[in-house]
């Protein structure tokens, strides 16, 4: 290993230099790690960078957890197509890696927290926005780029939710969410729904079972029926994403050894396919509970949705997918794979807001793990592909 700190300005590639600057700024999501600084400092850096390069900014969200739009235009958007490049500002906790905020070069790898997920994509997006401003000034394009630099993707995606309405208002015609994809183009991903199921039994002394109703025991048939539902889901799949699924995430109940438990609660996560709605998930859960109620008249059970995130599916012939695919081919010399992504991303919100969206970013490894790195060559290719996309899309 010949890891050495990256001296500021020592790298030829501007995108790598900008990426290194972004890695140096701690932006750990405080909802995940209470000591995290959040997005204020990194958003301030992005805004300064944008202003230095003649770009405009618009702020959203609370000052300590801000999101911002960086636009290649001032005032009203121009007539041509507006492309959104979306990158989150936050990272997960620093983990157990030495000097996670000191970007280091190791061969083709730039090592540091957030390098891969997803400061490399954010750096590439900012440069593409500047390219758009330059091309517009030279009358080579009539459209524009908006970088949505958003907070809180790693926890509740508050950032993308506060900017999506504004992006629609500004006429966004397509969006690229710059999560790492190893230069594949993600045209679909699952959504998810969290359901909390509560059973109310009756507490009693363990020696007097006739006076109690055991809520934990009653959860057994519910779990078995949910397992059956999961097996049914496995029978119908999506061509890019495979089947939907569910799992029992959290279970709790009971108070002490000799007391029949009066309460049991269960949290279930269902991963949904494009076309499956929250109402569909709720109906499936209700059918499971109805069957359990029919089998056990003493069962008192309720279910509620605690969080839902939309799936995404963008037709592969949508302009944003098409144009990006050509641009990646141009930049990398290889036709990119159009694929389903295994994870959920902010693209779920943008797509639900009516903006055709894809997920695209560089190669690397160690997202959310202890040794995070991004490929330098692939980050450069990502930046080149975004610039080529701007030329062809923003017309
Ligand atoms: Zn990410």
Boltz pocket constraint, residues with backbone or C-beta under 6 A from the ligand:
constraints:
  - pocket:
      binder: B
      contacts: [[A, 88], [A, 117], [A, 118], [A, 153], [A, 179], [A, 180]]
      max_distance: 6.0
